């Protein structure tokens, strides 16, 4: 009986010690805009940047996990959800987005941190690492192409060019009415559709996304990343080099220890993006998840978290 009580006491203690940290909503006035972010835990800073058309909520599983021994922070990037949504495309240029990240970290009281990014958040993370290597302990990229490699593929690779045709729509005036028609039906289908069927997403998750997408200006804010950067394959009849806004070259040399996690079933960003990384990211480590798609963070959270944990421990 005494042993049973001891086990019960240990279980109760463990539930307290290892419980997921409480998440807190906060705001920061940085770089001329008001950014909303969610934080959990305390310790070294690990900052998570979401992609399109997501928001801080993409990282709720990572906030719970890494908030156990870090200050884990996931902002709504400018243009999204509860953060400011400037109208001018100049406010979505890469140098501005890079400064948002640096200024938010400074607001939180950190000069150096771990940066994690997916999709557009990954594009910003790549650029941040190249511009501010002094700020980063480590860099983790999830299904986000290195700008120089992606530029080459958009110029030369028919497979990636075909996969990226949607970017031309996203830059056009037809993007908003197309994506938001029938209560955001296309967004729901692309991001949540399969996950709602297989249990990856719940109805509560769906309602959270619908609420974020319904924030005034939120869809346009996210699309403005594509428009400001002019990212995408060459339009019909255009020169082959009219893509990606001149991203590329040695300006994107990344010397920070880097892990790339890639869901290999990503239909928008092919695995060709993993080829030719070494000249731009010396010593890069690559973790392939064969049955993961672009939404691998949601589909395989335990595997993604384990890969990040292993990389941080080295």
Protein Blocks (a to p, Z undefined) as FASTA:
>chain_A
ZZmmmmmmmmmmmmmmmgccddddddddeehiacddddededjdddddddddddfklmmm
mmmmmmmmpccdddddehiajbccdfblklmgfklmmmmmmmmmmmnopabdcdddehjl
mmmmmmmmmmmmmlpmbdcdehiacfklmmmmmmmmmklmmmmmmmmmmmpmklmmmmmg
ghhllmmmmmmmmmmmnomacfklmmmmmmmmmpghklmmmmmmmmmnopacddehiafk
lgghlpacjklccfbdcdddddfkbckbcfklmgoklmmmghiacdddfkbcfklmmmmm
mlmmmmmmmmmmZZ
